[in-house]
Amino acid sequence: MSPHESHEPSVTPAEAWEFRYREQPQRWSGNPNATLVDVVGDLTPGRAVDLGCGEGADAIWLARQGWRVLGVDISPTAVARAHAAAVEAGVDEHAVFEAHDLSTWEPEGEIDLVTASFFHSREELPRTEILRRVVAHVAPGGHVAIVSHLAPPPWSEHAHHDEALLDAEGEVAALALGDDWEIVLAEHRERSVVAPSGDPGTLVDVVVLLRRK
């Protein structure tokens, strides 16, 4: 056997993320993405879909602002935690969570906002196709908000993601939207972080906000 070959069977993104959530009682901070809050905070609430909702912090924040939110993730454990957090926050009537195979899932009816915060996976996931499929349901006057990594954190052991990370221009181009869309924001923002070592650091996020005319 070649030294580059592995005895380990390949796993699906759903299996990998389910394992990551189940191996620790809480994976994320429980706080909404600060950049997302800044970008969509002034939008008029309506119906929203949060892709890759994780443990639900962004969706719960949206519900508190008056949105009716469907949070979708491929991990049933993440979805169960998100639902429990929504119940605790008292917004479970406005923030609903479902586990789906995102490679084939699409929402029903029209949506006023699609959010995708750090919607990445080390395992192969048809990210662009998923985004395009869901974005197609955005109603006129609705928005798409994407916050993503420009590059992996320098301390990451796995280069963080196997898929190509896109810059702001690339995120917009990948969606291949028509003339009935306008770019509200497409930029890069620096963010101060603390590395696992405890040292301060800076990451750069891609921030995109699009509006359907």
C-alpha positions as a LaTeX table, in Angstrom:
\begin{tabular}{lrrr}
\hline
Residue & $x$ (\AA) & $y$ (\AA) & $z$ (\AA) \\
\hline
Met1 & 0.00 & 0.00 & 0.00 \\
Ser2 & 1.23 & 3.45 & $-0.85$ \\
Pro3 & 2.27 & 5.55 & 2.18 \\
His4 & $-0.26$ & 8.14 & 1.04 \\
Glu5 & $-3.16$ & 5.68 & 1.15 \\
Ser6 & $-5.31$ & 5.41 & 4.24 \\
His7 & $-7.17$ & 2.56 & 5.90 \\
Glu8 & $-9.77$ & 5.03 & 7.19 \\
Pro9 & $-13.11$ & 4.95 & 5.36 \\
Ser10 & $-14.32$ & 8.21 & 3.93 \\
Val11 & $-17.08$ & 9.93 & 5.85 \\
Thr12 & $-19.86$ & 12.16 & 4.63 \\
Pro13 & $-20.05$ & 15.79 & 5.76 \\
Ala14 & $-23.12$ & 14.87 & 7.83 \\
Glu15 & $-21.25$ & 12.08 & 9.63 \\
Ala16 & $-18.22$ & 14.28 & 10.23 \\
Trp17 & $-20.20$ & 17.20 & 11.64 \\
Glu18 & $-22.37$ & 14.94 & 13.78 \\
Phe19 & $-19.18$ & 13.52 & 15.29 \\
Arg20 & $-17.77$ & 16.99 & 15.93 \\
Tyr21 & $-20.90$ & 18.12 & 17.75 \\
Arg22 & $-21.27$ & 14.93 & 19.76 \\
Glu23 & $-17.67$ & 14.92 & 20.96 \\
Gln24 & $-18.22$ & 18.07 & 23.06 \\
Pro25 & $-21.23$ & 19.43 & 24.93 \\
Gln26 & $-21.07$ & 22.84 & 23.22 \\
Arg27 & $-19.07$ & 23.64 & 20.11 \\
Trp28 & $-19.73$ & 27.36 & 19.67 \\
Ser29 & $-19.96$ & 30.35 & 22.02 \\
Gly30 & $-23.74$ & 30.73 & 21.91 \\
Asn31 & $-23.36$ & 34.32 & 20.71 \\
Pro32 & $-24.53$ & 35.48 & 17.27 \\
Asn33 & $-21.97$ & 36.34 & 14.62 \\
Ala34 & $-21.16$ & 40.00 & 15.31 \\
Thr35 & $-20.60$ & 40.80 & 11.64 \\
Leu36 & $-23.93$ & 39.27 & 10.64 \\
Val37 & $-25.64$ & 41.31 & 13.36 \\
Asp38 & $-24.08$ & 44.47 & 11.96 \\
Val39 & $-24.93$ & 43.66 & 8.35 \\
Val40 & $-28.59$ & 42.65 & 8.72 \\
Gly41 & $-29.53$ & 44.59 & 11.83 \\
Asp42 & $-31.38$ & 47.32 & 9.92 \\
Leu43 & $-33.34$ & 45.01 & 7.59 \\
Thr44 & $-37.11$ & 44.74 & 7.92 \\
Pro45 & $-37.96$ & 41.36 & 9.48 \\
Gly46 & $-39.75$ & 38.71 & 7.45 \\
Arg47 & $-39.08$ & 35.06 & 6.70 \\
Ala48 & $-35.45$ & 33.92 & 7.00 \\
Val49 & $-33.42$ & 30.76 & 6.41 \\
Asp50 & $-30.12$ & 30.27 & 8.25 \\
Leu51 & $-27.94$ & 27.75 & 6.38 \\
Gly52 & $-25.59$ & 25.69 & 8.50 \\
Cys53 & $-27.27$ & 27.02 & 11.64 \\
Gly54 & $-25.14$ & 25.01 & 14.05 \\
Glu55 & $-26.32$ & 25.44 & 17.63 \\
Gly56 & $-28.67$ & 28.22 & 16.61 \\
Ala57 & $-27.17$ & 31.48 & 17.89 \\
Asp58 & $-27.68$ & 33.47 & 14.68 \\
Ala59 & $-31.22$ & 32.19 & 14.13 \\
Ile60 & $-32.19$ & 32.92 & 17.72 \\
Trp61 & $-30.84$ & 36.46 & 17.41 \\
Leu62 & $-32.84$ & 36.94 & 14.21 \\
Ala63 & $-36.00$ & 35.67 & 15.94 \\
Arg64 & $-35.47$ & 38.19 & 18.71 \\
Gln65 & $-35.43$ & 40.93 & 16.06 \\
Gly66 & $-38.82$ & 39.79 & 14.75 \\
Trp67 & $-37.80$ & 37.37 & 12.00 \\
Arg68 & $-39.52$ & 34.01 & 11.43 \\
Val69 & $-36.49$ & 31.78 & 11.04 \\
Leu70 & $-35.85$ & 28.29 & 9.79 \\
Gly71 & $-32.40$ & 27.08 & 10.83 \\
Val72 & $-31.07$ & 24.14 & 8.82 \\
Asp73 & $-28.04$ & 21.97 & 9.53 \\
Ile74 & $-26.79$ & 18.52 & 8.56 \\
Ser75 & $-26.15$ & 17.54 & 12.19 \\
Pro76 & $-29.17$ & 16.33 & 14.21 \\
Thr77 & $-27.24$ & 16.99 & 17.42 \\
Ala78 & $-26.64$ & 20.62 & 16.44 \\
Val79 & $-30.32$ & 21.02 & 15.54 \\
Ala80 & $-31.45$ & 19.53 & 18.86 \\
Arg81 & $-29.20$ & 21.95 & 20.74 \\
Ala82 & $-30.47$ & 24.86 & 18.67 \\
His83 & $-34.07$ & 23.97 & 19.46 \\
Ala84 & $-33.29$ & 23.69 & 23.17 \\
Ala85 & $-31.57$ & 27.09 & 23.10 \\
Ala86 & $-34.57$ & 28.63 & 21.31 \\
Val87 & $-36.91$ & 27.22 & 23.97 \\
Glu88 & $-34.70$ & 28.62 & 26.71 \\
Ala89 & $-34.65$ & 32.01 & 24.96 \\
Gly90 & $-38.44$ & 31.94 & 24.56 \\
Val91 & $-38.34$ & 32.27 & 20.77 \\
Asp92 & $-39.08$ & 28.68 & 19.73 \\
Glu93 & $-42.32$ & 29.78 & 18.04 \\
His94 & $-40.30$ & 32.02 & 15.72 \\
Ala95 & $-37.07$ & 30.00 & 15.37 \\
Val96 & $-37.57$ & 26.46 & 14.06 \\
Phe97 & $-34.71$ & 24.06 & 13.37 \\
Glu98 & $-34.49$ & 21.07 & 11.02 \\
Ala99 & $-31.76$ & 18.58 & 10.07 \\
His100 & $-31.46$ & 17.93 & 6.34 \\
Asp101 & $-29.06$ & 16.72 & 3.68 \\
Leu102 & $-28.12$ & 20.18 & 2.47 \\
Ser103 & $-26.81$ & 18.85 & $-0.83$ \\
Thr104 & $-30.41$ & 18.19 & $-1.93$ \\
Trp105 & $-32.60$ & 20.28 & 0.41 \\
Glu106 & $-34.37$ & 23.45 & $-0.60$ \\
Pro107 & $-36.94$ & 25.59 & 1.21 \\
Glu108 & $-40.60$ & 25.92 & 0.35 \\
Gly109 & $-42.00$ & 29.24 & $-0.86$ \\
Glu110 & $-40.34$ & 32.63 & $-0.85$ \\
Ile111 & $-37.77$ & 33.89 & 1.64 \\
Asp112 & $-36.90$ & 37.44 & 2.66 \\
Leu113 & $-33.41$ & 36.67 & 3.98 \\
Val114 & $-30.85$ & 33.90 & 3.57 \\
Thr115 & $-27.94$ & 33.90 & 6.01 \\
Ala116 & $-24.82$ & 31.74 & 5.84 \\
Ser117 & $-22.19$ & 32.42 & 8.49 \\
Phe118 & $-18.94$ & 30.48 & 8.01 \\
Phe119 & $-20.79$ & 27.91 & 5.95 \\
His120 & $-17.73$ & 25.74 & 5.27 \\
Ser121 & $-16.80$ & 22.09 & 5.66 \\
Arg122 & $-13.49$ & 20.25 & 5.55 \\
Glu123 & $-15.33$ & 17.39 & 3.86 \\
Glu124 & $-16.55$ & 17.84 & 0.31 \\
Leu125 & $-19.82$ & 19.76 & 0.32 \\
Pro126 & $-21.42$ & 21.35 & $-2.77$ \\
Arg127 & $-21.44$ & 24.74 & $-1.09$ \\
Thr128 & $-22.03$ & 26.90 & $-4.17$ \\
Glu129 & $-24.82$ & 24.67 & $-5.45$ \\
Ile130 & $-26.51$ & 24.72 & $-2.03$ \\
Leu131 & $-26.34$ & 28.51 & $-1.86$ \\
Arg132 & $-27.65$ & 28.95 & $-5.39$ \\
Arg133 & $-30.58$ & 26.59 & $-4.77$ \\
Val134 & $-31.68$ & 28.38 & $-1.62$ \\
Val135 & $-30.99$ & 31.90 & $-2.92$ \\
Ala136 & $-33.33$ & 31.18 & $-5.84$ \\
His137 & $-36.19$ & 31.33 & $-3.31$ \\
Val138 & $-35.43$ & 34.91 & $-2.21$ \\
Ala139 & $-38.36$ & 37.22 & $-2.91$ \\
Pro140 & $-38.02$ & 40.64 & $-4.58$ \\
Gly141 & $-36.68$ & 43.07 & $-1.99$ \\
Gly142 & $-35.11$ & 40.18 & $-0.06$ \\
His143 & $-31.46$ & 39.75 & 0.88 \\
Val144 & $-28.63$ & 37.24 & 1.07 \\
Ala145 & $-25.99$ & 37.72 & 3.78 \\
Ile146 & $-22.78$ & 35.67 & 3.67 \\
Val147 & $-19.93$ & 35.88 & 6.17 \\
Ser148 & $-17.05$ & 33.56 & 5.35 \\
His149 & $-13.34$ & 32.93 & 5.84 \\
Leu150 & $-10.93$ & 34.63 & 3.48 \\
Ala151 & $-8.16$ & 32.29 & 4.65 \\
Pro152 & $-7.74$ & 29.57 & 7.28 \\
Pro153 & $-6.67$ & 30.60 & 10.78 \\
Pro154 & $-2.85$ & 30.39 & 10.85 \\
Trp155 & $-2.92$ & 27.96 & 13.77 \\
Ser156 & $-5.20$ & 25.45 & 12.03 \\
Glu157 & $-3.78$ & 21.91 & 11.83 \\
His158 & $-5.90$ & 21.03 & 8.80 \\
Ala159 & $-5.58$ & 24.23 & 6.77 \\
His160 & $-9.10$ & 24.45 & 8.19 \\
His161 & $-10.96$ & 23.75 & 4.96 \\
Asp162 & $-10.24$ & 21.61 & 1.94 \\
Glu163 & $-12.42$ & 23.61 & $-0.41$ \\
Ala164 & $-11.17$ & 26.77 & $-2.07$ \\
Leu165 & $-12.00$ & 29.81 & 0.03 \\
Leu166 & $-13.35$ & 32.72 & $-1.98$ \\
Asp167 & $-12.75$ & 36.43 & $-1.62$ \\
Ala168 & $-15.66$ & 38.87 & $-1.69$ \\
Glu169 & $-15.64$ & 39.20 & $-5.47$ \\
Gly170 & $-15.43$ & 35.43 & $-5.82$ \\
Glu171 & $-18.39$ & 34.86 & $-3.48$ \\
Val172 & $-20.55$ & 37.14 & $-5.61$ \\
Ala173 & $-19.34$ & 35.62 & $-8.89$ \\
Ala174 & $-19.90$ & 32.04 & $-7.68$ \\
Leu175 & $-23.59$ & 32.70 & $-7.11$ \\
Ala176 & $-23.94$ & 33.69 & $-10.78$ \\
Leu177 & $-26.87$ & 35.99 & $-10.05$ \\
Gly178 & $-28.76$ & 37.86 & $-12.76$ \\
Asp179 & $-29.46$ & 41.52 & $-13.35$ \\
Asp180 & $-32.31$ & 41.45 & $-10.85$ \\
Trp181 & $-29.75$ & 41.48 & $-8.02$ \\
Glu182 & $-27.66$ & 44.32 & $-6.62$ \\
Ile183 & $-24.55$ & 44.25 & $-4.44$ \\
Val184 & $-25.09$ & 46.10 & $-1.17$ \\
Leu185 & $-21.79$ & 45.01 & 0.40 \\
Ala186 & $-18.86$ & 42.95 & $-0.87$ \\
Glu187 & $-15.82$ & 43.57 & 1.29 \\
His188 & $-13.22$ & 42.17 & 3.67 \\
Arg189 & $-13.21$ & 42.94 & 7.39 \\
Glu190 & $-10.48$ & 42.30 & 9.95 \\
Arg191 & $-11.44$ & 40.65 & 13.22 \\
Ser192 & $-9.37$ & 40.45 & 16.41 \\
Val193 & $-9.19$ & 36.97 & 17.89 \\
Val194 & $-7.31$ & 35.02 & 20.53 \\
Ala195 & $-5.46$ & 31.95 & 19.26 \\
Pro196 & $-5.67$ & 28.62 & 21.12 \\
Ser197 & $-2.20$ & 29.44 & 22.47 \\
Gly198 & $-3.64$ & 32.56 & 24.11 \\
Asp199 & $-1.82$ & 34.93 & 21.77 \\
Pro200 & $-3.77$ & 37.73 & 20.06 \\
Gly201 & $-4.31$ & 37.50 & 16.34 \\
Thr202 & $-6.23$ & 38.92 & 13.40 \\
Leu203 & $-8.46$ & 37.10 & 10.93 \\
Val204 & $-10.00$ & 38.51 & 7.76 \\
Asp205 & $-13.63$ & 37.73 & 6.96 \\
Val206 & $-15.45$ & 38.01 & 3.67 \\
Val207 & $-18.71$ & 39.97 & 4.01 \\
Val208 & $-21.35$ & 39.96 & 1.29 \\
Leu209 & $-24.85$ & 41.41 & 1.33 \\
Leu210 & $-26.97$ & 41.13 & $-1.80$ \\
Arg211 & $-30.48$ & 42.40 & $-2.51$ \\
Arg212 & $-32.98$ & 41.14 & $-5.04$ \\
Lys213 & $-34.56$ & 44.05 & $-6.89$ \\
\hline
\end{tabular}
